[in-house]
């Protein structure tokens, strides 16, 4: 099964890119209630992030699971990540980690977890952003992050 884990900031753009480009079977979205209910008017949205994500999830056939937690507390985010990872099968599942959206705590934990988990199962850590003026970036950072962690002697 192809599983995505993502953070949600005030704009759902990064989440939507992963749903559309990566087409996971399931996407776990870590966020606060505020982020889920927020309307990203600056990104051209006129509905809540939850409504926009649910619409794209339906169009792409992705099952979305929201994990509401204290996105400023590393322990709270870590507990959610532990629950999600505990249900993965490293032999058969493929993991897509989008570390672009969310609070600094969510992005930090997703990125570092992605580097570590990519050493034990098929996983990629992606950075995906799209600005209203047309700039769009979607890159697989798995190898470069692993290289950096290795050079710094930070790998498991």
Residue pairs with C-beta under 8 A, 6 or more apart in sequence:
1 25
1 26
1 89
1 92
1 93
1 94
2 22
2 23
2 24
2 25
2 26
2 93
2 94
2 96
3 24
3 25
3 26
3 27
3 28
3 84
3 88
3 93
3 94
3 95
3 96
4 18
4 19
4 22
4 24
4 26
4 27
4 28
4 62
4 95
4 96
4 97
4 98
5 27
5 28
5 30
5 81
5 84
5 95
5 96
5 97
5 98
5 110
6 14
6 15
6 18
6 27
6 28
6 29
6 30
6 97
6 98
6 100
6 101
6 102
6 110
7 29
7 30
7 31
7 71
7 98
7 99
7 100
7 101
7 102
7 103
7 106
7 107
7 110
8 15
8 29
8 30
8 31
8 35
8 36
8 49
8 53
8 101
8 102
9 35
9 101
9 102
9 103
10 35
10 38
10 40
10 49
11 40
11 42
11 43
11 45
11 49
11 101
12 40
12 43
12 45
12 49
12 52
12 53
12 101
13 40
13 43
13 101
13 129
13 130
14 98
14 100
14 101
14 128
14 129
14 130
15 27
15 29
15 49
15 53
15 98
15 101
16 52
16 53
16 56
17 128
17 129
17 130
17 136
17 138
18 24
18 27
18 96
18 98
18 126
18 128
19 27
19 53
19 56
19 57
19 60
19 62
19 64
20 56
20 60
21 128
21 138
22 96
22 126
23 60
23 61
23 62
24 62
24 96
25 62
25 63
26 62
26 63
26 64
26 65
27 57
27 62
27 63
27 64
27 65
28 65
28 67
28 84
29 53
29 64
29 65
29 66
29 67
30 67
30 69
30 71
30 77
30 80
30 81
30 102
30 106
30 110
31 49
31 66
31 67
31 68
31 69
31 71
31 102
32 68
32 69
32 70
32 71
33 68
35 49
35 71
35 102
36 48
36 49
36 50
36 66
36 68
37 48
37 49
37 50
38 48
38 49
39 45
39 46
39 47
39 48
39 49
40 49
40 52
42 132
43 132
44 132
45 52
50 66
53 64
54 64
56 62
57 63
57 64
67 80
67 83
67 84
69 76
69 77
69 79
69 80
70 76
70 77
71 77
71 102
71 103
71 105
71 106
72 103
72 105
73 105
74 105
74 109
77 105
77 106
77 109
78 109
81 109
81 110
81 113
85 113
85 117
88 95
88 121
90 120
90 121
91 121
93 121
93 122
94 121
94 122
94 123
95 114
95 117
95 118
95 121
95 122
95 123
95 124
96 123
96 124
96 126
97 110
97 111
97 113
97 114
97 117
97 123
97 124
97 125
97 126
98 110
98 126
98 127
98 128
99 107
99 110
99 111
99 114
99 125
99 126
99 127
99 141
100 107
100 126
100 127
100 128
100 129
101 107
102 110
110 125
111 125
111 145
114 123
114 124
114 125
114 142
114 145
115 125
115 142
115 145
115 146
115 149
115 155
116 155
116 156
117 123
118 124
118 125
118 142
118 146
119 146
119 155
119 156
123 142
124 140
124 142
125 140
125 141
125 142
125 145
126 138
126 139
126 140
126 141
126 142
127 137
127 138
127 139
127 141
128 137
128 138
128 139
129 135
129 136
129 137
129 138
130 136
130 137
146 155
149 155
